[in-house]
Amino acid sequence: MAAKDELGRRGEELAVEYLTDRGFVVLDRNWRCREGEIDVVATDRDKLVVCEVKTRSGLAFGDPVEAVTPSKAIRIRRITQAWLRAHRVRWCELRFDIVAIVLRPEGDVAIKHYEAAF
């Protein structure tokens, strides 16, 4: 597995742990369809929360949250509609979050959770 893939996988593991520690119930991970992938689908018991996880090893290329561009947000919304159809969810309150993780090579971890990010 490439170092970038391993970093992303580790970041998603940390994000799921972070969310579950805060009472979220994870419903799905790495759900794929023709249009792309959703990292995490969870519920905070009130809303369905779609989380995009972005992980970087440092800030040399900016904060991980900056990687979620307006076009990426539109794509995530479109993929979420496919998830809702696939799971026969007709209506529910949705929220789109970003979990930004900096996982430095020496092991330091910083996690920022942006609720209702887009």
C-alpha positions as CSV (number, residue, x, y, z in Angstrom):
1,M,0.0,0.0,0.0
2,A,1.3,3.4,-0.9
3,A,2.3,5.8,1.9
4,K,-0.5,8.3,0.8
5,D,-3.1,5.5,0.9
6,E,-1.9,4.3,4.3
7,L,-2.0,7.9,5.6
8,G,-5.6,8.2,4.3
9,R,-6.7,4.9,5.8
10,R,-5.1,5.7,9.2
11,G,-6.8,9.1,9.1
12,E,-10.2,7.5,8.5
13,E,-9.7,5.1,11.4
14,L,-8.9,8.1,13.6
15,A,-11.9,10.0,12.4
16,V,-14.3,7.1,13.1
17,E,-12.8,6.7,16.5
18,Y,-13.1,10.4,17.2
19,L,-16.8,10.4,16.0
20,T,-17.8,7.3,18.0
21,D,-16.1,8.7,21.1
22,R,-18.4,11.7,20.7
23,G,-21.6,9.6,20.5
24,F,-22.0,9.3,16.7
25,V,-23.1,6.0,15.3
26,V,-21.3,5.1,12.1
27,L,-23.7,3.6,9.6
28,D,-21.4,3.2,6.6
29,R,-17.7,3.7,5.6
30,N,-16.1,4.1,2.2
31,W,-19.4,3.7,0.4
32,R,-18.8,3.8,-3.4
33,C,-20.9,4.3,-6.4
34,R,-20.4,5.4,-10.0
35,E,-20.0,9.0,-9.0
36,G,-17.4,8.5,-6.3
37,E,-17.1,7.7,-2.6
38,I,-18.4,8.9,0.8
39,D,-15.8,8.5,3.6
40,V,-18.2,8.2,6.6
41,V,-22.0,8.2,7.0
42,A,-23.1,8.5,10.6
43,T,-25.9,9.8,12.8
44,D,-25.7,12.0,15.8
45,R,-29.2,10.6,16.7
46,D,-30.9,13.7,15.2
47,K,-29.4,14.0,11.7
48,L,-27.7,11.9,9.1
49,V,-24.1,13.2,9.0
50,V,-21.9,12.7,6.0
51,C,-18.3,13.2,6.9
52,E,-15.5,13.9,4.4
53,V,-12.2,13.0,6.0
54,K,-9.0,14.7,4.9
55,T,-5.7,13.7,6.3
56,R,-2.2,15.2,5.8
57,S,1.2,14.6,7.3
58,G,1.8,18.3,7.8
59,L,0.7,21.8,6.8
60,A,3.2,22.5,4.1
61,F,0.4,22.3,1.5
62,G,-2.2,23.9,3.7
63,D,-4.8,22.8,6.2
64,P,-6.6,19.5,5.2
65,V,-10.0,21.3,5.3
66,E,-8.8,23.4,2.3
67,A,-8.9,20.3,0.2
68,V,-12.7,20.3,0.2
69,T,-13.3,22.7,-2.6
70,P,-16.8,23.9,-3.6
71,S,-16.7,21.4,-6.5
72,K,-15.8,18.6,-4.2
73,A,-18.7,19.6,-1.9
74,I,-21.1,19.5,-4.8
75,R,-19.8,16.0,-5.7
76,I,-20.2,14.7,-2.1
77,R,-23.8,16.0,-2.1
78,R,-24.5,14.2,-5.4
79,I,-23.0,11.0,-4.0
80,T,-25.0,11.4,-0.8
81,Q,-28.2,11.4,-2.9
82,A,-27.1,8.1,-4.5
83,W,-26.5,6.7,-1.0
84,L,-30.0,7.8,0.1
85,R,-31.5,6.1,-2.9
86,A,-29.5,2.9,-2.4
87,H,-30.6,2.7,1.2
88,R,-34.2,3.7,0.4
89,V,-34.1,6.8,2.7
90,R,-36.8,9.1,1.4
91,W,-36.2,12.0,3.7
92,C,-34.0,12.8,6.7
93,E,-32.3,15.9,8.0
94,L,-28.7,16.0,6.6
95,R,-25.5,17.6,7.7
96,F,-22.2,17.7,5.9
97,D,-19.1,17.7,8.1
98,I,-15.4,17.6,7.5
99,V,-13.0,15.9,9.8
100,A,-9.5,17.3,9.1
101,I,-6.6,15.4,10.5
102,V,-2.9,16.2,10.7
103,L,-1.0,13.0,11.4
104,R,2.7,13.9,11.7
105,P,5.4,11.3,11.0
106,E,6.6,11.5,14.6
107,G,3.1,10.5,15.7
108,D,1.5,13.8,16.8
109,V,-2.2,13.9,15.8
110,A,-4.4,17.0,15.5
111,I,-8.1,16.5,14.7
112,K,-10.5,19.3,13.8
113,H,-14.2,18.6,13.3
114,Y,-16.1,21.1,11.2
115,E,-19.8,20.6,11.6
116,A,-22.1,21.8,8.8
117,A,-19.0,22.6,6.8
118,F,-20.9,22.8,3.5
